[in-house]
């Protein structure tokens, strides 16, 4: 199994994982459906994490990420939303930063 890094991405990422440090604890996301520079979709702890980079602000050149974390389908809380919003403007510069924020913000 290959470890996925920022320099080694593929759109179909079923044979890899993403290892992150979130608040000092190691988190490993294994069920990755899509992983590119601009978008990430995966299943983690009964949730679907979807992060994507929105268009850069042409005036400021700022990169912004949008995050949605929902409960997986077919469960008792089907469709419940744990996180739905913009990632903080400061400190979220890569898709990996956005995934870490999704895990932190959804208390996973």
Beta strands, then each sheet from edge to edge (+ up, - down):
strand 1: 2-3
strand 2: 16-22
strand 3: 25-29
strand 4: 31-35
strand 5: 39-44
strand 6: 47-53
strand 7: 65-71
strand 8: 81-86
sheet 1: 1+ 2+ 3-
sheet 2: 4+ 5- 6+ 7- 8+
end
